[in-house]
Structures are given as structure tokens and as C-alpha cells.
Amino acid sequence: MRSDIHPVTRPVVFRDRAAGLSLLTRSTLDARETVEWEDGNTYPVVDVDVSSASHPFYTGTPRVMDTAGRVERFQRRYGTDTVRR
């Protein structure tokens, strides 16, 4: 096998600020910020927008969609007769 072709993995903390969830795992990502973990060591931290703690599919909280506004905007843009014969 060839050596030195795989990226270096290191412990990294992924943090979801919206849900307050932090997860220590291994990753190839490199971050500039660091955080002190529960074991007293400092690790690079990567902030994420969505995790399993904040995603609507996993949490079961539905998002309110403005479908009435979308339908009205579609009808204004293309008219009520959109089917061509």
C-alpha cells in the first residue's frame, strides 16, 4: 500500500449552537477556533447550522410553510390556465 495518501484525522468538536448540542468525534476538518471539552483537553471546534438535535425530521417539530402565498404568486405569474392543449 502507498503511504501518505490519506488525510490526517484528528479529534474535532462539532457544535450546534441552535440546539446546544456538542459532539466530539474524529474528522479531517481543520478549525481555527478551539473549545475546552469535558475531559479538560482543548479541541478544534466546528459550528454547524443543522444537526440531529435541531433538524425537523429528527425532532418531530413541523415547519410552517407559506403554501397559500406560493400558490397565489404562481397564479399571478403564470395565470390560472397553466395547462396547454
PDB file with one MODEL, atoms N, CA, C and O in Angstrom:
MODEL        1
ATOM      1  N   MET A   1       0.834  -1.189   0.000  1.00  0.00           N
ATOM      2  CA  MET A   1       0.000   0.000   0.000  1.00  0.00           C
ATOM      3  C   MET A   1       0.875   1.247   0.000  1.00  0.00           C
ATOM      4  O   MET A   1       1.967   1.263   0.567  1.00  0.00           O
ATOM      5  N   ARG A   2       0.370   2.282  -0.645  1.00  0.00           N
ATOM      6  CA  ARG A   2       1.101   3.545  -0.663  1.00  0.00           C
ATOM      7  C   ARG A   2       0.891   4.282   0.654  1.00  0.00           C
ATOM      8  O   ARG A   2      -0.201   4.263   1.221  1.00  0.00           O
ATOM      9  N   SER A   3       1.930   4.919   1.124  1.00  0.00           N
ATOM     10  CA  SER A   3       1.813   5.674   2.365  1.00  0.00           C
ATOM     11  C   SER A   3       1.611   7.154   2.052  1.00  0.00           C
ATOM     12  O   SER A   3       1.889   7.609   0.942  1.00  0.00           O
ATOM     13  N   ASP A   4       1.130   7.884   3.027  1.00  0.00           N
ATOM     14  CA  ASP A   4       0.929   9.337   2.942  1.00  0.00           C
ATOM     15  C   ASP A   4      -0.080   9.767   1.887  1.00  0.00           C
ATOM     16  O   ASP A   4       0.062  10.850   1.319  1.00  0.00           O
ATOM     17  N   ILE A   5      -1.102   8.950   1.605  1.00  0.00           N
ATOM     18  CA  ILE A   5      -2.129   9.376   0.650  1.00  0.00           C
ATOM     19  C   ILE A   5      -3.450   9.682   1.342  1.00  0.00           C
ATOM     20  O   ILE A   5      -4.343  10.266   0.728  1.00  0.00           O
ATOM     21  N   HIS A   6      -3.589   9.306   2.581  1.00  0.00           N
ATOM     22  CA  HIS A   6      -4.826   9.540   3.307  1.00  0.00           C
ATOM     23  C   HIS A   6      -4.733  10.809   4.145  1.00  0.00           C
ATOM     24  O   HIS A   6      -3.668  11.114   4.682  1.00  0.00           O
ATOM     25  N   PRO A   7      -5.831  11.553   4.266  1.00  0.00           N
ATOM     26  CA  PRO A   7      -5.791  12.758   5.098  1.00  0.00           C
ATOM     27  C   PRO A   7      -5.674  12.399   6.574  1.00  0.00           C
ATOM     28  O   PRO A   7      -6.077  11.319   7.006  1.00  0.00           O
ATOM     29  N   VAL A   8      -5.124  13.312   7.318  1.00  0.00           N
ATOM     30  CA  VAL A   8      -4.919  13.098   8.752  1.00  0.00           C
ATOM     31  C   VAL A   8      -6.240  13.331   9.479  1.00  0.00           C
ATOM     32  O   VAL A   8      -6.897  14.352   9.272  1.00  0.00           O
ATOM     33  N   THR A   9      -6.623  12.394  10.320  1.00  0.00           N
ATOM     34  CA  THR A   9      -7.826  12.573  11.137  1.00  0.00           C
ATOM     35  C   THR A   9      -7.407  12.968  12.539  1.00  0.00           C
ATOM     36  O   THR A   9      -6.371  12.540  13.048  1.00  0.00           O
ATOM     37  N   ARG A  10      -8.245  13.800  13.149  1.00  0.00           N
ATOM     38  CA  ARG A  10      -7.951  14.300  14.498  1.00  0.00           C
ATOM     39  C   ARG A  10      -9.271  14.460  15.232  1.00  0.00           C
ATOM     40  O   ARG A  10     -10.321  14.528  14.593  1.00  0.00           O
ATOM     41  N   PRO A  11      -9.247  14.521  16.555  1.00  0.00           N
ATOM     42  CA  PRO A  11     -10.471  14.772  17.305  1.00  0.00           C
ATOM     43  C   PRO A  11     -10.966  16.205  17.060  1.00  0.00           C
ATOM     44  O   PRO A  11     -10.193  17.160  17.149  1.00  0.00           O
ATOM     45  N   VAL A  12     -12.250  16.340  16.754  1.00  0.00           N
ATOM     46  CA  VAL A  12     -12.871  17.637  16.489  1.00  0.00           C
ATOM     47  C   VAL A  12     -14.226  17.669  17.185  1.00  0.00           C
ATOM     48  O   VAL A  12     -14.927  16.658  17.228  1.00  0.00           O
ATOM     49  N   VAL A  13     -14.595  18.822  17.727  1.00  0.00           N
ATOM     50  CA  VAL A  13     -15.900  19.005  18.349  1.00  0.00           C
ATOM     51  C   VAL A  13     -16.809  19.690  17.335  1.00  0.00           C
ATOM     52  O   VAL A  13     -16.476  20.760  16.825  1.00  0.00           O
ATOM     53  N   PHE A  14     -17.950  19.080  17.043  1.00  0.00           N
ATOM     54  CA  PHE A  14     -18.980  19.694  16.218  1.00  0.00           C
ATOM     55  C   PHE A  14     -20.024  20.265  17.158  1.00  0.00           C
ATOM     56  O   PHE A  14     -20.526  19.567  18.039  1.00  0.00           O
ATOM     57  N   ARG A  15     -20.356  21.548  16.967  1.00  0.00           N
ATOM     58  CA  ARG A  15     -21.250  22.242  17.887  1.00  0.00           C
ATOM     59  C   ARG A  15     -22.422  22.829  17.111  1.00  0.00           C
ATOM     60  O   ARG A  15     -22.237  23.577  16.151  1.00  0.00           O
ATOM     61  N   ASP A  16     -23.642  22.473  17.548  1.00  0.00           N
ATOM     62  CA  ASP A  16     -24.877  23.045  17.007  1.00  0.00           C
ATOM     63  C   ASP A  16     -25.335  24.106  17.999  1.00  0.00           C
ATOM     64  O   ASP A  16     -25.865  23.780  19.061  1.00  0.00           O
ATOM     65  N   ARG A  17     -25.136  25.354  17.659  1.00  0.00           N
ATOM     66  CA  ARG A  17     -25.468  26.441  18.588  1.00  0.00           C
ATOM     67  C   ARG A  17     -26.973  26.588  18.794  1.00  0.00           C
ATOM     68  O   ARG A  17     -27.402  27.000  19.872  1.00  0.00           O
ATOM     69  N   ALA A  18     -27.781  26.265  17.793  1.00  0.00           N
ATOM     70  CA  ALA A  18     -29.228  26.425  17.926  1.00  0.00           C
ATOM     71  C   ALA A  18     -29.797  25.454  18.955  1.00  0.00           C
ATOM     72  O   ALA A  18     -30.698  25.807  19.717  1.00  0.00           O
ATOM     73  N   ALA A  19     -29.275  24.241  18.975  1.00  0.00           N
ATOM     74  CA  ALA A  19     -29.812  23.228  19.880  1.00  0.00           C
ATOM     75  C   ALA A  19     -28.968  23.060  21.134  1.00  0.00           C
ATOM     76  O   ALA A  19     -29.412  22.434  22.096  1.00  0.00           O
ATOM     77  N   GLY A  20     -27.770  23.604  21.137  1.00  0.00           N
ATOM     78  CA  GLY A  20     -26.901  23.457  22.296  1.00  0.00           C
ATOM     79  C   GLY A  20     -26.243  22.093  22.385  1.00  0.00           C
ATOM     80  O   GLY A  20     -25.846  21.670  23.471  1.00  0.00           O
ATOM     81  N   LEU A  21     -26.120  21.404  21.275  1.00  0.00           N
ATOM     82  CA  LEU A  21     -25.520  20.070  21.243  1.00  0.00           C
ATOM     83  C   LEU A  21     -24.062  20.168  20.813  1.00  0.00           C
ATOM     84  O   LEU A  21     -23.745  20.863  19.847  1.00  0.00           O
ATOM     85  N   SER A  22     -23.185  19.486  21.512  1.00  0.00           N
ATOM     86  CA  SER A  22     -21.778  19.373  21.127  1.00  0.00           C
ATOM     87  C   SER A  22     -21.422  17.904  21.052  1.00  0.00           C
ATOM     88  O   SER A  22     -21.855  17.109  21.886  1.00  0.00           O
ATOM     89  N   LEU A  23     -20.630  17.542  20.051  1.00  0.00           N
ATOM     90  CA  LEU A  23     -20.292  16.151  19.805  1.00  0.00           C
ATOM     91  C   LEU A  23     -18.806  16.057  19.489  1.00  0.00           C
ATOM     92  O   LEU A  23     -18.324  16.720  18.571  1.00  0.00           O
ATOM     93  N   LEU A  24     -18.088  15.251  20.230  1.00  0.00           N
ATOM     94  CA  LEU A  24     -16.663  15.024  19.998  1.00  0.00           C
ATOM     95  C   LEU A  24     -16.511  13.779  19.140  1.00  0.00           C
ATOM     96  O   LEU A  24     -16.969  12.699  19.514  1.00  0.00           O
ATOM     97  N   THR A  25     -15.866  13.932  17.990  1.00  0.00           N
ATOM     98  CA  THR A  25     -15.648  12.821  17.080  1.00  0.00           C
ATOM     99  C   THR A  25     -14.356  13.064  16.317  1.00  0.00           C
ATOM    100  O   THR A  25     -13.699  14.084  16.527  1.00  0.00           O
ATOM    101  N   ARG A  26     -13.987  12.157  15.447  1.00  0.00           N
ATOM    102  CA  ARG A  26     -12.790  12.326  14.630  1.00  0.00           C
ATOM    103  C   ARG A  26     -13.200  12.832  13.257  1.00  0.00           C
ATOM    104  O   ARG A  26     -14.227  12.423  12.714  1.00  0.00           O
ATOM    105  N   SER A  27     -12.384  13.730  12.698  1.00  0.00           N
ATOM    106  CA  SER A  27     -12.680  14.309  11.400  1.00  0.00           C
ATOM    107  C   SER A  27     -11.393  14.792  10.751  1.00  0.00           C
ATOM    108  O   SER A  27     -10.370  14.955  11.416  1.00  0.00           O
ATOM    109  N   THR A  28     -11.457  15.018   9.444  1.00  0.00           N
ATOM    110  CA  THR A  28     -10.329  15.591   8.720  1.00  0.00           C
ATOM    111  C   THR A  28     -10.433  17.106   8.647  1.00  0.00           C
ATOM    112  O   THR A  28      -9.508  17.758   8.164  1.00  0.00           O
ATOM    113  N   LEU A  29     -11.535  17.680   9.112  1.00  0.00           N
ATOM    114  CA  LEU A  29     -11.698  19.129   9.096  1.00  0.00           C
ATOM    115  C   LEU A  29     -10.718  19.793  10.046  1.00  0.00           C
ATOM    116  O   LEU A  29     -10.385  19.252  11.100  1.00  0.00           O
ATOM    117  N   ASP A  30     -10.263  20.970   9.656  1.00  0.00           N
ATOM    118  CA  ASP A  30      -9.363  21.746  10.490  1.00  0.00           C
ATOM    119  C   ASP A  30     -10.067  23.050  10.830  1.00  0.00           C
ATOM    120  O   ASP A  30     -10.563  23.731   9.932  1.00  0.00           O
ATOM    121  N   ALA A  31     -10.120  23.408  12.091  1.00  0.00           N
ATOM    122  CA  ALA A  31     -10.820  24.608  12.534  1.00  0.00           C
ATOM    123  C   ALA A  31      -9.849  25.548  13.216  1.00  0.00           C
ATOM    124  O   ALA A  31      -8.836  25.123  13.770  1.00  0.00           O
ATOM    125  N   ARG A  32     -10.169  26.833  13.170  1.00  0.00           N
ATOM    126  CA  ARG A  32      -9.327  27.840  13.810  1.00  0.00           C
ATOM    127  C   ARG A  32      -9.680  28.016  15.279  1.00  0.00           C
ATOM    128  O   ARG A  32      -8.805  28.281  16.103  1.00  0.00           O
ATOM    129  N   GLU A  33     -10.954  27.870  15.609  1.00  0.00           N
ATOM    130  CA  GLU A  33     -11.394  28.044  16.994  1.00  0.00           C
ATOM    131  C   GLU A  33     -11.172  26.756  17.771  1.00  0.00           C
ATOM    132  O   GLU A  33     -11.153  25.666  17.199  1.00  0.00           O
ATOM    133  N   THR A  34     -11.005  26.896  19.078  1.00  0.00           N
ATOM    134  CA  THR A  34     -10.874  25.739  19.955  1.00  0.00           C
ATOM    135  C   THR A  34     -11.853  25.877  21.108  1.00  0.00           C
ATOM    136  O   THR A  34     -12.336  26.967  21.412  1.00  0.00           O
ATOM    137  N   VAL A  35     -12.130  24.757  21.735  1.00  0.00           N
ATOM    138  CA  VAL A  35     -13.027  24.731  22.882  1.00  0.00           C
ATOM    139  C   VAL A  35     -12.476  23.719  23.881  1.00  0.00           C
ATOM    140  O   VAL A  35     -11.861  22.723  23.500  1.00  0.00           O
ATOM    141  N   GLU A  36     -12.702  23.987  25.156  1.00  0.00           N
ATOM    142  CA  GLU A  36     -12.288  23.042  26.180  1.00  0.00           C
ATOM    143  C   GLU A  36     -13.405  22.032  26.387  1.00  0.00           C
ATOM    144  O   GLU A  36     -14.545  22.400  26.668  1.00  0.00           O
ATOM    145  N   TRP A  37     -13.071  20.772  26.247  1.00  0.00           N
ATOM    146  CA  TRP A  37     -14.054  19.697  26.351  1.00  0.00           C
ATOM    147  C   TRP A  37     -14.181  19.246  27.805  1.00  0.00           C
ATOM    148  O   TRP A  37     -13.433  19.710  28.666  1.00  0.00           O
ATOM    149  N   GLU A  38     -15.118  18.350  28.081  1.00  0.00           N
ATOM    150  CA  GLU A  38     -15.416  17.880  29.431  1.00  0.00           C
ATOM    151  C   GLU A  38     -14.228  17.168  30.085  1.00  0.00           C
ATOM    152  O   GLU A  38     -14.131  17.129  31.312  1.00  0.00           O
ATOM    153  N   ASP A  39     -13.328  16.606  29.277  1.00  0.00           N
ATOM    154  CA  ASP A  39     -12.182  15.897  29.836  1.00  0.00           C
ATOM    155  C   ASP A  39     -11.010  16.825  30.155  1.00  0.00           C
ATOM    156  O   ASP A  39      -9.962  16.360  30.603  1.00  0.00           O
ATOM    157  N   GLY A  40     -11.173  18.133  29.930  1.00  0.00           N
ATOM    158  CA  GLY A  40     -10.139  19.097  30.246  1.00  0.00           C
ATOM    159  C   GLY A  40      -9.203  19.418  29.096  1.00  0.00           C
ATOM    160  O   GLY A  40      -8.402  20.346  29.206  1.00  0.00           O
ATOM    161  N   ASN A  41      -9.277  18.685  28.000  1.00  0.00           N
ATOM    162  CA  ASN A  41      -8.438  18.940  26.830  1.00  0.00           C
ATOM    163  C   ASN A  41      -9.106  19.965  25.919  1.00  0.00           C
ATOM    164  O   ASN A  41     -10.326  20.126  25.953  1.00  0.00           O
ATOM    165  N   THR A  42      -8.313  20.654  25.111  1.00  0.00           N
ATOM    166  CA  THR A  42      -8.863  21.588  24.135  1.00  0.00           C
ATOM    167  C   THR A  42      -8.834  20.940  22.761  1.00  0.00           C
ATOM    168  O   THR A  42      -7.854  20.299  22.380  1.00  0.00           O
ATOM    169  N   TYR A  43      -9.930  21.118  22.019  1.00  0.00           N
ATOM    170  CA  TYR A  43     -10.076  20.541  20.688  1.00  0.00           C
ATOM    171  C   TYR A  43     -10.547  21.625  19.726  1.00  0.00           C
ATOM    172  O   TYR A  43     -11.175  22.596  20.147  1.00  0.00           O
ATOM    173  N   PRO A  44     -10.247  21.466  18.420  1.00  0.00           N
ATOM    174  CA  PRO A  44     -10.809  22.391  17.442  1.00  0.00           C
ATOM    175  C   PRO A  44     -12.321  22.220  17.399  1.00  0.00           C
ATOM    176  O   PRO A  44     -12.830  21.112  17.573  1.00  0.00           O
ATOM    177  N   VAL A  45     -13.040  23.317  17.168  1.00  0.00           N
ATOM    178  CA  VAL A  45     -14.499  23.267  17.145  1.00  0.00           C
ATOM    179  C   VAL A  45     -15.008  23.774  15.805  1.00  0.00           C
ATOM    180  O   VAL A  45     -14.517  24.768  15.270  1.00  0.00           O
ATOM    181  N   VAL A  46     -16.021  23.058  15.263  1.00  0.00           N
ATOM    182  CA  VAL A  46     -16.670  23.432  14.012  1.00  0.00           C
ATOM    183  C   VAL A  46     -18.139  23.677  14.329  1.00  0.00           C
ATOM    184  O   VAL A  46     -18.820  22.789  14.843  1.00  0.00           O
ATOM    185  N   ASP A  47     -18.636  24.889  14.023  1.00  0.00           N
ATOM    186  CA  ASP A  47     -20.049  25.208  14.239  1.00  0.00           C
ATOM    187  C   ASP A  47     -20.858  24.771  13.025  1.00  0.00           C
ATOM    188  O   ASP A  47     -20.500  25.076  11.888  1.00  0.00           O
ATOM    189  N   VAL A  48     -21.949  24.056  13.274  1.00  0.00           N
ATOM    190  CA  VAL A  48     -22.822  23.588  12.201  1.00  0.00           C
ATOM    191  C   VAL A  48     -24.190  24.242  12.338  1.00  0.00           C
ATOM    192  O   VAL A  48     -24.602  24.608  13.438  1.00  0.00           O
ATOM    193  N   ASP A  49     -24.892  24.386  11.217  1.00  0.00           N
ATOM    194  CA  ASP A  49     -26.211  25.004  11.221  1.00  0.00           C
ATOM    195  C   ASP A  49     -27.300  24.032  11.668  1.00  0.00           C
ATOM    196  O   ASP A  49     -28.210  24.405  12.409  1.00  0.00           O
ATOM    197  N   VAL A  50     -27.201  22.797  11.218  1.00  0.00           N
ATOM    198  CA  VAL A  50     -28.239  21.806  11.496  1.00  0.00           C
ATOM    199  C   VAL A  50     -27.589  20.519  11.957  1.00  0.00           C
ATOM    200  O   VAL A  50     -26.598  20.069  11.382  1.00  0.00           O
ATOM    201  N   SER A  51     -28.152  19.933  12.995  1.00  0.00           N
ATOM    202  CA  SER A  51     -27.719  18.615  13.447  1.00  0.00           C
ATOM    203  C   SER A  51     -28.964  17.784  13.737  1.00  0.00           C
ATOM    204  O   SER A  51     -30.086  18.242  13.521  1.00  0.00           O
ATOM    205  N   SER A  52     -28.767  16.585  14.218  1.00  0.00           N
ATOM    206  CA  SER A  52     -29.916  15.743  14.535  1.00  0.00           C
ATOM    207  C   SER A  52     -30.734  16.318  15.686  1.00  0.00           C
ATOM    208  O   SER A  52     -31.903  15.965  15.841  1.00  0.00           O
ATOM    209  N   ALA A  53     -30.152  17.189  16.487  1.00  0.00           N
ATOM    210  CA  ALA A  53     -30.877  17.792  17.606  1.00  0.00           C
ATOM    211  C   ALA A  53     -31.742  18.962  17.169  1.00  0.00           C
ATOM    212  O   ALA A  53     -32.661  19.344  17.894  1.00  0.00           O
ATOM    213  N   SER A  54     -31.470  19.551  15.989  1.00  0.00           N
ATOM    214  CA  SER A  54     -32.246  20.707  15.564  1.00  0.00           C
ATOM    215  C   SER A  54     -32.978  20.505  14.240  1.00  0.00           C
ATOM    216  O   SER A  54     -33.751  21.377  13.844  1.00  0.00           O
ATOM    217  N   HIS A  55     -32.768  19.400  13.547  1.00  0.00           N
ATOM    218  CA  HIS A  55     -33.430  19.157  12.263  1.00  0.00           C
ATOM    219  C   HIS A  55     -34.877  18.736  12.496  1.00  0.00           C
ATOM    220  O   HIS A  55     -35.132  17.884  13.348  1.00  0.00           O
ATOM    221  N   PRO A  56     -35.834  19.311  11.760  1.00  0.00           N
ATOM    222  CA  PRO A  56     -37.247  18.987  11.978  1.00  0.00           C
ATOM    223  C   PRO A  56     -37.584  17.509  11.771  1.00  0.00           C
ATOM    224  O   PRO A  56     -38.491  16.994  12.424  1.00  0.00           O
ATOM    225  N   PHE A  57     -36.876  16.821  10.878  1.00  0.00           N
ATOM    226  CA  PHE A  57     -37.173  15.406  10.645  1.00  0.00           C
ATOM    227  C   PHE A  57     -36.888  14.578  11.887  1.00  0.00           C
ATOM    228  O   PHE A  57     -37.658  13.675  12.214  1.00  0.00           O
ATOM    229  N   TYR A  58     -35.811  14.865  12.575  1.00  0.00           N
ATOM    230  CA  TYR A  58     -35.430  14.080  13.747  1.00  0.00           C
ATOM    231  C   TYR A  58     -36.136  14.532  15.020  1.00  0.00           C
ATOM    232  O   TYR A  58     -36.387  13.725  15.915  1.00  0.00           O
ATOM    233  N   THR A  59     -36.457  15.820  15.101  1.00  0.00           N
ATOM    234  CA  THR A  59     -37.083  16.321  16.319  1.00  0.00           C
ATOM    235  C   THR A  59     -38.594  16.162  16.295  1.00  0.00           C
ATOM    236  O   THR A  59     -39.226  16.148  17.352  1.00  0.00           O
ATOM    237  N   GLY A  60     -39.190  16.042  15.108  1.00  0.00           N
ATOM    238  CA  GLY A  60     -40.636  15.892  15.007  1.00  0.00           C
ATOM    239  C   GLY A  60     -41.390  17.203  15.066  1.00  0.00           C
ATOM    240  O   GLY A  60     -42.620  17.197  15.107  1.00  0.00           O
ATOM    241  N   THR A  61     -40.696  18.325  15.070  1.00  0.00           N
ATOM    242  CA  THR A  61     -41.365  19.625  15.068  1.00  0.00           C
ATOM    243  C   THR A  61     -41.543  20.075  13.627  1.00  0.00           C
ATOM    244  O   THR A  61     -40.563  20.248  12.902  1.00  0.00           O
ATOM    245  N   PRO A  62     -42.781  20.262  13.213  1.00  0.00           N
ATOM    246  CA  PRO A  62     -43.014  20.656  11.817  1.00  0.00           C
ATOM    247  C   PRO A  62     -42.675  22.130  11.594  1.00  0.00           C
ATOM    248  O   PRO A  62     -42.764  22.952  12.507  1.00  0.00           O
ATOM    249  N   ARG A  63     -42.292  22.437  10.377  1.00  0.00           N
ATOM    250  CA  ARG A  63     -42.063  23.824   9.978  1.00  0.00           C
ATOM    251  C   ARG A  63     -43.317  24.332   9.290  1.00  0.00           C
ATOM    252  O   ARG A  63     -43.974  23.600   8.551  1.00  0.00           O
ATOM    253  N   VAL A  64     -43.636  25.567   9.535  1.00  0.00           N
ATOM    254  CA  VAL A  64     -44.808  26.172   8.905  1.00  0.00           C
ATOM    255  C   VAL A  64     -44.394  26.702   7.537  1.00  0.00           C
ATOM    256  O   VAL A  64     -43.501  27.541   7.426  1.00  0.00           O
ATOM    257  N   MET A  65     -45.056  26.199   6.500  1.00  0.00           N
ATOM    258  CA  MET A  65     -44.748  26.621   5.142  1.00  0.00           C
ATOM    259  C   MET A  65     -45.854  27.545   4.653  1.00  0.00           C
ATOM    260  O   MET A  65     -47.028  27.303   4.935  1.00  0.00           O
ATOM    261  N   ASP A  66     -45.507  28.576   3.941  1.00  0.00           N
ATOM    262  CA  ASP A  66     -46.462  29.530   3.394  1.00  0.00           C
ATOM    263  C   ASP A  66     -46.883  29.056   2.014  1.00  0.00           C
ATOM    264  O   ASP A  66     -46.506  29.663   1.012  1.00  0.00           O
ATOM    265  N   THR A  67     -47.669  27.966   1.946  1.00  0.00           N
ATOM    266  CA  THR A  67     -48.054  27.421   0.660  1.00  0.00           C
ATOM    267  C   THR A  67     -49.117  28.280  -0.015  1.00  0.00           C
ATOM    268  O   THR A  67     -49.150  28.344  -1.244  1.00  0.00           O
ATOM    269  N   ALA A  68     -49.986  28.940   0.743  1.00  0.00           N
ATOM    270  CA  ALA A  68     -51.003  29.781   0.124  1.00  0.00           C
ATOM    271  C   ALA A  68     -50.345  30.932  -0.622  1.00  0.00           C
ATOM    272  O   ALA A  68     -50.778  31.273  -1.723  1.00  0.00           O
ATOM    273  N   GLY A  69     -49.336  31.523  -0.063  1.00  0.00           N
ATOM    274  CA  GLY A  69     -48.626  32.604  -0.735  1.00  0.00           C
ATOM    275  C   GLY A  69     -47.907  32.131  -1.980  1.00  0.00           C
ATOM    276  O   GLY A  69     -47.813  32.869  -2.960  1.00  0.00           O
ATOM    277  N   ARG A  70     -47.404  30.923  -1.955  1.00  0.00           N
ATOM    278  CA  ARG A  70     -46.716  30.380  -3.123  1.00  0.00           C
ATOM    279  C   ARG A  70     -47.698  30.114  -4.263  1.00  0.00           C
ATOM    280  O   ARG A  70     -47.398  30.388  -5.425  1.00  0.00           O
ATOM    281  N   VAL A  71     -48.856  29.586  -3.930  1.00  0.00           N
ATOM    282  CA  VAL A  71     -49.862  29.304  -4.957  1.00  0.00           C
ATOM    283  C   VAL A  71     -50.344  30.606  -5.584  1.00  0.00           C
ATOM    284  O   VAL A  71     -50.466  30.697  -6.805  1.00  0.00           O
ATOM    285  N   GLU A  72     -50.621  31.617  -4.757  1.00  0.00           N
ATOM    286  CA  GLU A  72     -51.075  32.904  -5.287  1.00  0.00           C
ATOM    287  C   GLU A  72     -50.003  33.538  -6.169  1.00  0.00           C
ATOM    288  O   GLU A  72     -50.324  34.102  -7.215  1.00  0.00           O
ATOM    289  N   ARG A  73     -48.759  33.456  -5.772  1.00  0.00           N
ATOM    290  CA  ARG A  73     -47.682  34.016  -6.576  1.00  0.00           C
ATOM    291  C   ARG A  73     -47.555  33.271  -7.902  1.00  0.00           C
ATOM    292  O   ARG A  73     -47.302  33.891  -8.935  1.00  0.00           O
ATOM    293  N   PHE A  74     -47.727  31.958  -7.885  1.00  0.00           N
ATOM    294  CA  PHE A  74     -47.681  31.169  -9.116  1.00  0.00           C
ATOM    295  C   PHE A  74     -48.820  31.562 -10.042  1.00  0.00           C
ATOM    296  O   PHE A  74     -48.612  31.727 -11.244  1.00  0.00           O
ATOM    297  N   GLN A  75     -50.026  31.714  -9.497  1.00  0.00           N
ATOM    298  CA  GLN A  75     -51.171  32.081 -10.324  1.00  0.00           C
ATOM    299  C   GLN A  75     -51.020  33.488 -10.890  1.00  0.00           C
ATOM    300  O   GLN A  75     -51.417  33.730 -12.029  1.00  0.00           O
ATOM    301  N   ARG A  76     -50.460  34.417 -10.127  1.00  0.00           N
ATOM    302  CA  ARG A  76     -50.219  35.761 -10.647  1.00  0.00           C
ATOM    303  C   ARG A  76     -49.198  35.735 -11.774  1.00  0.00           C
ATOM    304  O   ARG A  76     -49.349  36.437 -12.775  1.00  0.00           O
ATOM    305  N   ARG A  77     -48.177  34.938 -11.611  1.00  0.00           N
ATOM    306  CA  ARG A  77     -47.095  34.910 -12.595  1.00  0.00           C
ATOM    307  C   ARG A  77     -47.511  34.198 -13.874  1.00  0.00           C
ATOM    308  O   ARG A  77     -47.200  34.672 -14.967  1.00  0.00           O
ATOM    309  N   TYR A  78     -48.198  33.085 -13.763  1.00  0.00           N
ATOM    310  CA  TYR A  78     -48.491  32.266 -14.928  1.00  0.00           C
ATOM    311  C   TYR A  78     -49.972  32.221 -15.279  1.00  0.00           C
ATOM    312  O   TYR A  78     -50.330  31.617 -16.291  1.00  0.00           O
ATOM    313  N   GLY A  79     -50.834  32.823 -14.500  1.00  0.00           N
ATOM    314  CA  GLY A  79     -52.251  32.802 -14.773  1.00  0.00           C
ATOM    315  C   GLY A  79     -52.896  31.541 -14.236  1.00  0.00           C
ATOM    316  O   GLY A  79     -52.214  30.642 -13.745  1.00  0.00           O
ATOM    317  N   THR A  80     -54.210  31.480 -14.332  1.00  0.00           N
ATOM    318  CA  THR A  80     -54.921  30.314 -13.808  1.00  0.00           C
ATOM    319  C   THR A  80     -54.934  29.152 -14.782  1.00  0.00           C
ATOM    320  O   THR A  80     -55.027  27.997 -14.365  1.00  0.00           O
ATOM    321  N   ASP A  81     -54.842  29.435 -16.070  1.00  0.00           N
ATOM    322  CA  ASP A  81     -54.838  28.357 -17.063  1.00  0.00           C
ATOM    323  C   ASP A  81     -53.403  28.038 -17.444  1.00  0.00           C
ATOM    324  O   ASP A  81     -52.850  28.640 -18.365  1.00  0.00           O
ATOM    325  N   THR A  82     -52.814  27.115 -16.755  1.00  0.00           N
ATOM    326  CA  THR A  82     -51.412  26.787 -16.987  1.00  0.00           C
ATOM    327  C   THR A  82     -51.234  25.567 -17.870  1.00  0.00           C
ATOM    328  O   THR A  82     -50.113  25.277 -18.289  1.00  0.00           O
ATOM    329  N   VAL A  83     -52.328  24.830 -18.171  1.00  0.00           N
ATOM    330  CA  VAL A  83     -52.223  23.612 -18.962  1.00  0.00           C
ATOM    331  C   VAL A  83     -52.389  23.979 -20.423  1.00  0.00           C
ATOM    332  O   VAL A  83     -53.389  24.596 -20.790  1.00  0.00           O
ATOM    333  N   ARG A  84     -51.434  23.616 -21.267  1.00  0.00           N
ATOM    334  CA  ARG A  84     -51.532  23.857 -22.701  1.00  0.00           C
ATOM    335  C   ARG A  84     -52.085  22.611 -23.378  1.00  0.00           C
ATOM    336  O   ARG A  84     -51.752  21.480 -23.024  1.00  0.00           O
ATOM    337  N   ARG A  85     -52.921  22.851 -24.341  1.00  0.00           N
ATOM    338  CA  ARG A  85     -53.527  21.712 -25.037  1.00  0.00           C
ATOM    339  C   ARG A  85     -53.095  21.690 -26.478  1.00  0.00           C
ATOM    340  O   ARG A  85     -53.501  20.804 -27.231  1.00  0.00           O
TER     341      ARG A  85
ENDMDL
END
